[in-house]
Amino acid sequence: MVSRAVTEFPVFYTWLKGKFTGKSFNDMPNGILYLKGGDLKEEFGRFYNSCQFFDLKTFFSEEFFDTKKVVYFQWK
């Protein structure tokens, strides 16, 4: 599932319950890829330690990406 931060992550998580199949068809296990900036620790709350964060400034030089991250949450 891919999202562009349409709402806070805990709410988005509840929207997706029951929408994943148990079998993964890709190299990466089923989960959520979430584009987000700002204070992620506060927003992700109890999910924060279960996520992987990838800084987009590593891949893009434009100032817009300085605070943006792709967040991966593996669905279990």
N, C-alpha and C positions, 0 to 999 in steps of 0.2 A: 504494500500500500504506500502511496506517495502523497504527501500533503505539503502545502505551502502555509503552514501555521494559520489555519482558518479559525482556530480557537485555542484555548490553553490545552496542553497535552492531556491532562487527566480527563477532561471532557471528551476530547477526541478519542481517547482510548475506549471510553464507554460506548461510543458510536460504533466501534469496530468489533465489539464482542460478538462472536458467532459468525464472523465474516471470513475467517481464515480456514483453509483446509489443513488437515494434519500433515499433508505431504508437501515437501518443498520441491520445486521444479528447477531451481536455479542454484548456482554455487553458494549464494548467501541464503541462510535459512529464512523462512517466512518472517516478515516483520514490517516495521514502519520506517520509512525514510521521511524525515521531517526537516524542512528548511526553516531556520529560525535565527533570530538575533536577540540580543538583550540578556537579561539576567535569567539564565536557563536553570540554575540551581533552584531558585525560588519557584519558577513556573512548573518545573517537572516534579517537584516535591518528592514523593516516595518512589517515583520512577527514575530519578536522576542517576542513582548508582547502578542501574540496570542498562544504561544507555552508553553508546559510544559516540563521541563527538569529533567531528572532522572540520577543522578551520578552513573556510573557503579562501582566506587570504593566502594560503599556501599555494593555491592554484590560479588565483586571479590577482592582478595588481591594482585594479580599480579600488578607490577608497570605499565604495559601497560595500565591498566584501570584507572590510576590516573587522566587522563585528558579527558577520554571518557564519553560521555553522550548518552542516548537515548532521542530523541526529539519527542514529540507527538504534531502534529498539527491537530486539528479537522477540517475536511472539512465541510464547510458551504454552 
